[in-house]
Each structure stands twice: as C-alpha cells, then as structure tokens.
Amino acid sequence: MTPVFECSHITKHYGAKAALSDINLTLEPGRIVGLLGPNGSGKTTLIKLAAGLLTSTSGTLTICGERIGPLTKSKVSYLPDKDYLSGWMSVSQVIDLFHDFYENFDRVKACEMLNRLQIDPEQKLKTLSKGNREKVILILTMSRSADLYLLDEPIGGVDPAARDYILQTILTNYNESGTILISTHLISDVERILDEAVFLKNGTVSIHSAVDDIRNQYQKSVDELFREVFAC
C-alpha cells in the first residue's frame, strides 16, 4: 500500500537556521496522527512543506507517491494556523468559492456541518466571532474528500466546551481512507482521537509511535510523556 505521506531526509533551512533536520517519516492511509512539539520545533514548517507552500532545502516529500506539486494539490486539504478568509464575504459565498475551486468539495456536507454548529450561512465573516470563523475554516477543510488533511492548531481558538464538538466533527467528516495530520498544543484534548503520535524536537523526529504502544511501553498517556520529554 502506498503511504499517504512520506518524508525522506527532509531538511529545511531559513538562512543559517535549520527548522527541520533530516526528517524521515511515513504515514499510512486511514490514520489520525498528532504532530506534537513545543513552539519552534518545526511543526508548521513540515505542514507547509506538505501543503506545497514551502520547498525543502534537501530531501524528498511525497503525497500518495507523488512529489509535491500541482498533482498533490487535489489530494491535500489544509487548515492553516491563521485566519485567511476575507471578512466582506458571507459564509455561503465562501462555500460557493470552495465548491467552484475544488472538485472534491462537498457542498451538502458543508451546509450540514454549518447547521449542526448553528452558523448562519448568510452572515458576513467579519461579523462572526473568532471561534466561529475558525469553525467555518474547519468546515471548509473537512468538506473535501482528500487523501491528506493537514490541520494546524484547529482547536486553538475555541472555548473548551466547543472542542469536543469540533473533534467529533473532524472524526465524522473526513475521508476515512485518508489520513489526518493534526498539529496542536492541546494534547489532552485530542489524545483520545489519535492513532499515532509524532514528537518533533529541535527539527527532528524524537518519537513516532502508535498511541497504544506509547501507553504500553511508557505506562503514560501521550500528554504525560510529552510533558516529560519537553520539560523545561
């Protein structure tokens, strides 16, 4: 089976600084993977490389066997860590935009999620709260039938009461033969939905393991192990 995501000796420099150093990482289809590490560990850089927004200094990265390029754009659905929507648009207008732009975008699924999250499709984006704008971006991302979903801090801006609902939205709306790579600092909130965890430390992979194996080997939760590995 062809891996959904495969890095081979990926290195990325910003000037003299190495954000990623000789990363080797393979993710198989149908997995939900936590990309975990402190600020500056290289999580967003790795996600942007997979999304085709950055190019590596050396090494190769493939999505479903294809090197990053125009062919991989349709296979990847990317949720950035920053709000990118234009405030003058209504929610329905941005859904129309995604429907026109992406062949694998499911308008019906998007509208169903809006309804469940009680977001008015005729409301202007600029009038939405920060949390609701983030929910709209998540809906846009999860309404595509992609092979790889790249979620960079998807629950960072919402209140704790909404996190479980958003995680359930992720679980029930992604293409189940695809893979989710989710970067977050809120490990205790997302741990229950993860199949695997990848710890990034100083731009290198320090741990990549199934969540059940972490619990068996270390007798700790992923959150507890993270706090131990990255203790200040």
C-alpha positions as CSV (number, residue, x, y, z in Angstrom):
1,M,0.0,0.0,0.0
2,T,1.4,3.4,-1.0
3,P,1.9,5.7,2.0
4,V,-0.3,8.8,2.1
5,F,2.7,10.9,3.3
6,E,6.4,10.1,3.1
7,C,9.4,12.2,4.0
8,S,12.9,11.1,3.1
9,H,15.8,13.1,4.6
10,I,13.8,16.3,4.6
11,T,15.8,19.3,5.7
12,K,14.6,22.9,5.7
13,H,16.8,25.9,6.4
14,Y,15.8,29.5,6.9
15,G,19.1,31.2,6.3
16,A,21.6,29.6,8.6
17,K,18.9,28.2,10.9
18,A,17.7,24.6,10.3
19,A,13.9,24.4,11.0
20,L,13.9,20.7,10.0
21,S,16.9,18.4,10.0
22,D,17.0,15.0,8.1
23,I,13.3,14.1,8.7
24,N,12.2,10.6,7.8
25,L,8.5,10.0,8.4
26,T,5.9,7.7,6.8
27,L,2.2,7.9,7.4
28,E,-0.2,5.2,6.1
29,P,-3.8,5.6,4.9
30,G,-6.7,5.8,7.4
31,R,-4.7,7.1,10.4
32,I,-5.2,10.2,12.7
33,V,-1.7,11.4,13.6
34,G,-0.8,14.0,16.2
35,L,2.2,16.2,15.3
36,L,3.4,17.3,18.7
37,G,6.2,19.6,19.8
38,P,6.9,22.9,21.5
39,N,7.0,26.2,19.7
40,G,9.9,26.3,17.2
41,S,10.1,22.6,16.8
42,G,9.2,22.6,13.1
43,K,5.6,21.5,13.1
44,T,4.2,24.3,10.9
45,T,7.2,24.2,8.6
46,L,6.6,20.4,8.0
47,I,2.9,21.0,7.4
48,K,3.6,23.9,4.9
49,L,6.0,21.7,3.0
50,A,3.3,19.0,2.7
51,A,0.8,21.7,1.6
52,G,3.2,22.9,-1.1
53,L,3.6,26.3,0.4
54,L,7.3,25.9,1.1
55,T,10.1,23.9,-0.6
56,S,12.6,21.9,1.2
57,T,16.3,22.6,1.2
58,S,17.0,18.9,0.6
59,G,15.3,15.6,0.7
60,T,12.0,14.4,-0.9
61,L,8.4,14.6,0.3
62,T,5.6,12.6,-1.5
63,I,1.8,12.5,-1.1
64,C,0.3,9.2,-2.3
65,G,3.6,8.5,-4.2
66,E,3.6,11.9,-6.0
67,R,6.3,14.5,-5.3
68,I,4.9,17.8,-4.1
69,G,3.5,19.8,-7.0
70,P,0.3,20.6,-8.9
71,L,-0.9,16.9,-8.8
72,T,-0.8,16.8,-5.0
73,K,-2.9,19.9,-4.5
74,S,-6.1,18.0,-5.1
75,K,-5.0,15.3,-2.6
76,V,-4.3,17.7,0.3
77,S,-6.8,19.7,2.4
78,Y,-5.0,22.3,4.5
79,L,-6.2,24.2,7.5
80,P,-3.6,26.9,8.4
81,D,-2.9,28.2,11.9
82,K,-4.0,31.7,10.8
83,D,-7.4,33.0,9.6
84,Y,-7.2,33.6,5.9
85,L,-10.9,34.4,5.0
86,S,-12.0,37.8,3.6
87,G,-14.3,39.5,6.0
88,W,-16.6,41.0,3.4
89,M,-17.7,37.6,2.1
90,S,-20.7,35.8,3.6
91,V,-20.3,32.2,4.8
92,S,-22.4,31.0,1.8
93,Q,-20.2,33.0,-0.6
94,V,-17.0,31.3,0.6
95,I,-18.7,27.9,0.4
96,D,-19.6,28.8,-3.3
97,L,-15.9,29.7,-3.8
98,F,-14.6,26.4,-2.5
99,H,-17.2,24.5,-4.5
100,D,-16.1,26.2,-7.7
101,F,-12.4,25.8,-6.9
102,Y,-12.1,22.2,-5.6
103,E,-13.7,19.3,-7.5
104,N,-13.7,17.2,-4.3
105,F,-15.6,19.8,-2.2
106,D,-19.0,18.5,-0.9
107,R,-21.3,21.5,-0.6
108,V,-24.1,19.4,1.1
109,K,-21.7,18.2,3.8
110,A,-20.5,21.8,4.4
111,C,-24.1,23.0,4.8
112,E,-24.9,20.1,7.2
113,M,-21.9,21.0,9.4
114,L,-22.9,24.7,9.4
115,N,-26.4,23.7,10.5
116,R,-25.0,21.4,13.3
117,L,-22.7,24.2,14.5
118,Q,-25.6,26.7,14.3
119,I,-23.8,29.1,12.0
120,D,-25.9,31.3,9.7
121,P,-24.7,30.9,6.1
122,E,-25.9,34.4,5.2
123,Q,-23.8,36.0,8.0
124,K,-20.8,38.1,6.9
125,L,-17.5,36.5,8.0
126,K,-16.4,39.8,9.6
127,T,-19.4,39.7,12.0
128,L,-18.5,36.2,13.2
129,S,-16.7,35.6,16.5
130,K,-13.1,34.4,16.3
131,G,-14.2,30.9,17.3
132,N,-17.0,30.7,14.7
133,R,-14.6,31.9,12.0
134,E,-12.3,29.1,12.9
135,K,-15.2,26.6,12.8
136,V,-16.0,27.8,9.3
137,I,-12.4,27.3,8.2
138,L,-12.6,23.8,9.7
139,I,-15.8,23.1,7.8
140,L,-14.3,24.2,4.5
141,T,-11.3,21.9,5.1
142,M,-13.2,18.8,6.2
143,S,-15.8,19.1,3.4
144,R,-13.2,18.0,0.9
145,S,-12.7,14.3,0.1
146,A,-8.9,14.5,0.4
147,D,-6.2,11.9,0.9
148,L,-4.4,14.0,3.5
149,Y,-5.9,16.6,5.9
150,L,-3.3,19.0,7.4
151,L,-4.7,20.7,10.4
152,D,-2.5,23.3,12.1
153,E,-3.9,24.1,15.6
154,P,-7.6,23.5,14.7
155,I,-8.9,24.0,18.2
156,G,-6.5,26.6,19.5
157,G,-9.0,29.5,19.3
158,V,-12.2,27.9,20.5
159,D,-13.5,27.5,24.1
160,P,-13.2,24.2,25.9
161,A,-16.9,23.5,25.5
162,A,-16.6,23.6,21.7
163,R,-13.5,21.4,21.4
164,D,-15.2,18.1,21.8
165,Y,-17.8,19.0,19.2
166,I,-15.1,20.1,16.8
167,L,-13.1,17.0,17.3
168,Q,-16.2,14.9,16.7
169,T,-16.8,17.0,13.6
170,I,-13.3,16.0,12.4
171,L,-13.8,12.3,13.2
172,T,-17.1,12.0,11.4
173,N,-16.4,14.1,8.3
174,Y,-13.0,13.1,6.9
175,N,-12.4,10.7,4.1
176,E,-11.9,7.5,6.1
177,S,-9.3,6.1,3.6
178,G,-7.4,9.4,4.1
179,T,-5.0,10.5,6.8
180,I,-5.3,13.4,9.2
181,L,-2.1,15.1,10.5
182,I,-3.1,17.4,13.3
183,S,-0.7,19.8,15.0
184,T,-1.7,21.0,18.4
185,H,-0.5,22.0,21.9
186,L,-3.8,20.8,23.4
187,I,-2.7,17.2,23.6
188,S,-5.0,16.1,26.4
189,D,-8.0,17.3,24.3
190,V,-7.0,15.5,21.1
191,E,-5.3,12.4,22.5
192,R,-8.4,10.3,22.5
193,I,-8.9,10.5,18.7
194,L,-5.2,9.9,17.8
195,D,-3.9,6.6,16.3
196,E,-0.3,7.7,16.3
197,A,1.9,10.5,17.8
198,V,4.9,12.1,16.3
199,F,7.1,14.2,18.6
200,L,9.2,16.9,16.9
201,K,12.2,18.2,18.9
202,N,14.6,20.8,17.5
203,G,13.5,19.9,14.0
204,T,14.0,16.2,14.3
205,V,11.6,13.3,15.0
206,S,12.3,12.1,18.5
207,I,9.3,9.7,18.8
208,H,6.9,8.2,16.2
209,S,4.7,5.5,17.7
210,A,1.2,4.2,17.9
211,V,-0.7,5.8,20.8
212,D,-1.5,2.4,22.3
213,D,2.2,1.4,22.1
214,I,3.2,4.6,24.0
215,R,0.8,3.8,26.8
216,N,2.1,0.2,27.0
217,Q,5.8,1.0,26.7
218,Y,6.0,4.1,28.9
219,Q,2.9,3.5,31.1
220,K,2.0,7.1,30.4
221,S,-0.6,9.0,28.4
222,V,0.7,10.9,25.4
223,D,0.2,14.1,27.3
224,E,2.2,12.9,30.2
225,L,5.0,11.6,28.0
226,F,5.1,14.9,26.1
227,R,5.4,16.9,29.4
228,E,8.3,14.6,30.4
229,V,10.2,14.7,27.1
230,F,9.8,18.5,26.7
231,A,10.1,19.5,30.3
232,C,11.8,23.0,30.6
